[in-house]
Amino acid sequence: MLKRIARTAGFSGLLAALLLTLLQSLWVAPLILQAETYESAAPVAEHHSHGDSAEEGHGHSHDAWSPQDGWQRVLSTTGANLVVAVGFALILAALYSLREPSRTGTGALWGLAGFAVFCLAPTLGLPPELPGTAAADLGQRQSWWIGTAAATALGLALLVFAAPKWLKAVGAVLLVMPHLIGAPQPEVHQSLAPEALQTQFKIASWLTNAAFWLALGLLSAWLYHRPRHS
């Protein structure tokens, strides 16, 4: 069973990570590079007067190493995506061992659930941000993100798998509770990039992550079934 889980997570994570890197390189990365031009072009005085909260939220440091555009950025992005994808694939494969999908297509539903838990629900309160965007305290954002993901996962599980209606009601409450509490926000909402570019970035981030999770769900479900037929 452990070998089956590891093989499923390894191969599905690798393929899904490569897909995500391709989509990010074609769609998301160009938007980030465009936003960085606005950040670089901002006057020094304006950057210091308005950028303190943004730099505090993003932990930006001019002395910190960052990959250069080109193969360094693509390689570092691929490595990060691979680690994350294999980790998520391990979660899916472990869940399959508890409740095995009836067919490969069921993996798409698990993938959509993963997208809702780890991307959609958290970004409804903390949307994807371009460079030069003010943000709240990093620790507060991380705590809210983790709480939202956990509440969404438990809420979906109760809605789908729980039999008593009162448990389903608890699941519905858990889904909306983090958003009723509200995500931490910066004292001043401001961004160096235009609003239209921010909107494009949010849409691109959501759609690329949705494609990643669908691919990860389908691939992991197919690979999990494969040993049975080999």
N, C-alpha and C positions, 0 to 999 in steps of 0.2 A: 504493500500500500504506500509506504514512504517513497519507494522508487517510482511508483506511478505518479504520485503527487509532484515529486521533484522533476520528473521528465516533462510532465504537463506544464508546470510553471516555467521551466527553462526555455522550452521551445516556443510556447505561446508568448511568453514575455519578450523574447528576442524579436519575434516577428512583429508583434504589436509595437515595440519600441522603435523598430526601423520605420514602420508606417508613420508613427507619431513624429519622428524626426524629419521625415520627408515632408509631411504636411506643414510642420513648423517652419522648415527652411523655405518652402514656397510661399507661405501665407503670413505666418506670425512674425518671423524674424525680420522681414522687410518693414513691417510696421514699427517694430522696436527700433530699428536703425533710423527710420524716419523721425521717430520721437526723440532719439538721441541728438539729432541735428538741432532741434529746438532747445534741448537742454544745453548744448554746447554754445549755441548762439545767444543765450540769455546773458544780459549784462551782469558783470560780477557783483555789483551792488544789489541788483534786484535778486540775484541768485542767493545772496547771503541773507537778505531781508525776508524773502519768502521761502527759502529752501531749507531752513533749519528743521522744520517739522518733517519735511519730506526726507531729508537725509537721516533724521532720527528714526523714521519709520522704516526706511529701506536699509539702514546700516551702511550707507555708502561711504566709501573711503577712497580718496584720490590716490593713496599709496598702495591700496590693495591690488593684487594681481587679477587681471581679467583676461580671458582669451581674446586674441585678435580676430577681426573679421576674416572669414575664410575657413580653412580646414581646422584651425584651432577651435573656433566656436562650434563648428559642426561636430567635431570629435567630442568636445566636452558635453555638448547637448545630448549626443547619442549615449555617452556613458551614463549621464544622469537619468535619461529616460529608461535605459536598460535596467538600472538598479530599481527604479520605481516600478517599472512594468513587471519585473520578476516578483517583486514583493506583493503587488496586487494579484498577480497570477497565483502565488502561493495561497493567498487568502481564498480565492475562488476554488482552487483545487481542494483545499481543506474542507470547504463548504460542500463540494461535490461528494466528498467521502461521507458526509453526514446525510446529505439529501441529493442523491445522484440525479442529474438531469435525465429526463426520459428520452430526449433526442438532442441532436446538436443544436437545433434552433432554439432550444430552451436557454442555451448559453447567451443568446442575445438579450433575454430578459434579465439574466444575472448581470450582464454587462451594463444594461440600462440602469439597473439598481445601483451598481458601482458608480456610474456617472452621477446619479442623483445624490448619492451619499458623499462622494469625495470631490465633486466639482459643482454641480448645479446648486445644491442647498447652501454650501458655504459662500459661493460667489454671488448669491442673491443679496447677501449683506456686505460682503467684501469682494466687489467685482475685480476682475483682473486689472492691474494698474500698469500704465506705461511709465518709463523713466521720467522723472521730474514731477511726479504726482505726490501731493501731500498725503500722509497716512498717519493713522493713530499709532499709539505705542505698540511696538512689535510683540511684547509679551501678552498684552491684552488681546491683540488680534489672533495670536496663536491659540490662546485659551478659548476664545469664542469659536474659532475654526474647529478645534478638536471637539468641543461640546456639541457643536452643530452637527458634525459628521456622526458622532456617537448617537445623538438623539434621532437623527434621520435613519440611521441603520436599524436601531431598535424599533422605531416607529413603523418602518416598512415591514420588518419581520413580524410584528404583531398584527399589522393589517392583513398580511398575506397568509401567515401560518396559524395564527391564534384562532381557536374556535369560538370562545365566548365573545359575545358582542361587546361586553364592557372592556375586554382587553383590546379589541379593535378600536374602541373609542379612546383608550389610553394611547394607542399608537397614533391616532390622528392628532391628539393633543401634543404629543412629542414632536410631530412634524412641524407644527406651527410655533411651538414654544420659543425656540431660539430667535425667531424673527419677531416675536412679540417683545422679547427682551431687548433685541436690537444689537447690531454689531457696533463695536467701538469705532468712533469717528474722530477725525482730526478737528482741532479747534477751528481751523480755517480750511475750507474746501477750495483748492486751487490746483491748477495743472498748467505746465508750460506748453503741452501739446494741445492742438485744437480739439474741440468737442467731437467733431466728425471723425477724427483719427482715433479718439478713445472709443467711440461706438464701434468702429471697424475692428478694433483690437478685441473688444469684448465678444463680438460675434465670432471672430476668427478663433478665439480661445475656446469658446463653448463648442463650436462645431468640430474643431480638431480633437478636442477631448471626447466628444460624443463618438466620433469615428474610432478613436483609440479604444474606448471601452467596448463598443460593439465588436470590434475585431478581436479584442482580448477575450470577451465572453464566448464568441463563436469558436475561436481557435482552441481555447482551453477545454470547452465542452467536447469538441471533436477529438482532441488528443487524449482526453480522459477516457473516452469510449474506445479508442483505437486498440489498446492492449487486448481487449476482450475479443477482437476479431482477428488478431494476429496469431 
